[in-house]
Amino acid sequence: MALNDRELQRYLQRVSDRWPIERALLGGARVDDLQGAPPQRERGPEYVVVLVSSGFDGVPWLERVHQAGSLWDASEMGDRAEVHCYTPAEMERKIVQLARVRRVADRGLELALEPA
């Protein structure tokens, strides 16, 4: 099943309207499927989004995650997303601390906002 690239672009635009996104990564079971992962496995979340922005500095973690998560359109994408929002310094620490974030950083898709 292909990703809804058009909706991913709309999502990135909605998020970047609030914060300057320096890096956006997409992982999760749907990305693993596209990369040839076997069907018999522990799937985990269908989508894992990792957003990196210096604009998150000073914004409480739960608030940024809630806002960025509420911009995800689960009906368009076919499922909910687990959203992670970090400053660049936080991202460096989370890659070491959290296996899920490390996996997305290592094997996920780098998303880029296309010019309008």
C-alpha positions, -999 to +999 in steps of 0.1 A: +000+000+000+015+034-010+017+063+012-006+093+007+022+117-004-002+145-011-016+144+024+019+141+039+028+173+021-004+190+035+004+178+070+040+192+068+025+225+055+000+226+084+028+220+109+053+244+093+026+271+095+031+269+133+068+260+136+098+262+113+104+225+107+141+217+103+137+180+098+107+157+094+109+119+095+083+092+089+085+057+101+063+030+115+047-002+102+035+013+069+070+025+060+084-008+071+059-025+047+071-003+018+107-012+027+099-050+024+094-060+060+078-095+064+041-095+072+046-118+102+060-094+128+051-071+156+038-041+138+039-014+164+023+020+154+013+023+118+029+058+116+056+074+137+064+110+129+095+128+142+096+165+138+126+186+147+124+224+151+142+250+171+108+266+173+098+240+199+122+255+224+102+270+253+070+251+242+060+224+267+066+189+252+030+178+257+016+210+241+038+206+210+029+169+206-008+176+211-008+204+185+013+186+159-007+154+165-040+171+161-029+183+126-025+147+114-055+136+093-059+099+103-088+094+079-067+106+049-037+086+060-055+055+070-045+055+107-033+076+135+003+087+140+025+086+170+041+121+169+074+131+184+084+168+185+119+178+195+144+206+194+176+197+176+194+191+210+165+170+223+166+149+191+203+141+197+194+128+232+162+109+221+181+090+193+202+076+221+174+071+247+144+059+226+147+029+203+116+040+183+131+074+176+165+058+167+147+034+143+129+062+125+161+082+123+180+052+109+154+036+086+126+061+082+118+084+053+131+119+053+102+142+045+107+176+028+082+203+023+078+209-014+078+245-026+043+259-032 
